[in-house]
């Protein structure tokens, strides 16, 4: 359920990126600014909402349905879209439908 208060239009989709993990190098804690950069580069998240014409081109040209369903974990382009804070205080990325490049099971991680 979308509690963000953000509703994509046309071919945009809303993704809640996976949390960036705390990073440690030896006994040195990586500063929050570096953690923010890692969070922005995160390429997996949960699909929260879909605009009305998302994946319309794929349906038109390839006779297929939506690439991903709400609630699925998706892989999306690095640094794509707009970073927004929802009404629930969580961070979201508003991206184009074609910035989603795949689906991922839990446990799949990527190097940043």
N, C-alpha and C positions, 0 to 999 in steps of 0.2 A: 504494500500500500504506500502511495506517495504522500508522505507527510512533510515534504520539503517546502511546499508552497510554490514550487517552480514547475511550470507546465510547458513542455516544448511545443513549438508550432512547426508546421510544414515537415521538412525532412530532418529535423533535429531529434536527438534522443538525450535523455538525462541518465547519467551514470554516477553511482556513488563509488569512488575509488576505494580499493582496499587500503587499510591502514598501513603506513610506513612503519617498519619495526625500528625500535631503538637500536642505534649502531654504536658499537664500542670497538676501538682499536687498542688492544692491550688494556691499559688502565685509563685510557683517555676517552671521555665521553664526547661524541660528535655533537657540536652545537646545534641548537634548534634551527638556525638558518640553513644549515646543511640538510637537516631532516626535512625542512619545508621543500627544499629543492628535490630531494628524493621523492617526497609525496607527490610533487607536481609531475615527476617523470614516471610515476607508477602507471603501469599499462594494463592492469586488471581491475575489475570492479563489478558491481551488481547493477544490472539494467533496471532503472526505477520507473521511467515513463518514456513514452514514444509519441512523437508528433503524428498527426493524421496521415501525412503522405510519406512517412518513413518507409524505405524500401519499395516505393512505388515503381521506380525504374526497373528494379529486379523483377518485380511481379509482371511488369509490362513486357520486358524483353526476354525473360527466362522462364516465365510461367511458374514461378515459385512464390512461396509465402514470405513472411518476415524472416529475416536471418536469425533473430533472437527474440525470445519471449521475456516479458517482464519477470524479474526474479532470477534470471539466469546470470551466471558469471561470464563476463565478456572480456575479450582482449581488444584494446583500442589504441590508436596511434598516440605515440608520445607527444606531449605538449599540445595536443589538439584541443580546440574548443575554449570555452570560457570557464574559469573557476569561479564558483559562486558558493555563498553560505546560505543554506536554506533556513526557513522559519524555525526548524528544529535544532539549529545550531551546528548541523553537520555540513561538511564540504561536499560539493557536487561538481561534476563537469558536464556542461551542456555542449554536445558535439554533433557533427553531422552523422547521419546514418552510415555513410560509407567510411567513416573513421573507425567503425567497428570491423575488425579484421578476422575475428574468430571467437570461439567459445572455449572456456577452460574449466576443468574440474577443480575442486578444492585441492589445495596442496601444490598446485602448479605455481612456480615462482619464476621471475625473470631478473636478469642482471640489469642494473640501471647504469 
